[in-house]
Amino acid sequence: MKKIQALISLGSNLGDRLNHLLKALILLEDKGINILQLSSLYETPSWGFDSTPFFNACALIQTRLTPDELVALFLDIEKTMGRFRKENSGYRAREIDLDLLFYEQKQIDLPHLTVPHPRLHLRNFVLVPLNEIAPHWEHPTLHLTVAQLYAQSPDPDLPKKNPFSHWAPPLFRTFPFIAIEGNIGVGKTTFAKQLQALYKTSFLQETFADNPFLESFYTDPKKYALAVETAFFNARIEQNQVFWKTNKPPIVADYTLQKSLIFAAKNLTPSDFTAFKARYKDQMGGIKQPDLVVYLHTSLEALQRQIKKRGRSYEQKISTPYLQQIEAGYRALKETKLPFPVVSVGTENLDFLNEEQAFHKLLRRVFKASFL
């Protein structure tokens, strides 16, 4: 079946409401649903019964599932999260509520399914977030756009809009020290800086530009390999020792000390690498390890584009085979026994620096590691 677009709503008013909504989105994405656009998070009074306020949102999705398959997936996710719908149970509090609002421009009128949702035009907790992301979407039976439906809404309640940043998952609650890793050009420092700004963490940032042998290494790698890798490792050890004297979690870093082994294995002769590993093992005692490492990865072509874009002169000679070997080194390291969990997160086609939606999609992929 070809990919289609649909609009859905999400709501929760029991327990950790944000956590429930985030988990629902992640479970949808885990089943191949592409979240194209997510509305802000809205807080609204309970509708039709007295209870605690809801968090509500809407999302524009892309899927290959039929309407019946999509609704069946919603019900499975609700059950997984502890909600079991009952016939004629009326309005009630719930951990999660997932509803299909529109499925392309199709009209479905069956005993078990009506699309568009028969009451969406009566509820501001649906219309307001829907109007944020799809104001021009036309209702196929009422022949009015979402914006027009909202303008004519009989609902007097106005949902409270939260900044989109309120979608940020509680990453550092589970993982107080998070390190970002990945190949050259994947965006480790960019993502780490975004985490620092959003979560107000301390930042352990690698000072790679201070390596006096780096530019010479890219010109003559055989001659300067040992010097450049030794300088990197010494600087990383010294930086960690100084950093932890004055900083405490939450903390984000844009490297791990384990990366020294990856690059040294690629660049050093066998005898030099054997000596390097022995010194590495000796120096690592007492160094604090991350609670989670996020391994960012993308295509080699995307890495080369990013390296070219950021314009560091000494990096322009980096070859695709070299990047491929470094990538293989990271993959091999992940298969070894490490003192921390590693979550691999693909960044292909995610402009997480410039697009807030893409950044939060990346955050959800990281948050997934805390419960799946």
PyMOL commands that set and color helices and strands:
alter all, ss='L'
color gray80, all
select helices_A, chain A and resi 17-30+67-80+120-122+124-133+146-151+164-167+171-174+188-199+208-210+214-219+221-246+259-267+270-283+300-310+313-315+320-334+356-370
alter helices_A, ss='H'
color red, helices_A
select strands_A, chain A and resi 4-12+34-38+42-44+54-63+97-103+108-110+113-115+160-161+177-182+202-204+251-253+292-297+342-346
alter strands_A, ss='S'
color yellow, strands_A
deselect
rebuild
show_as cartoon
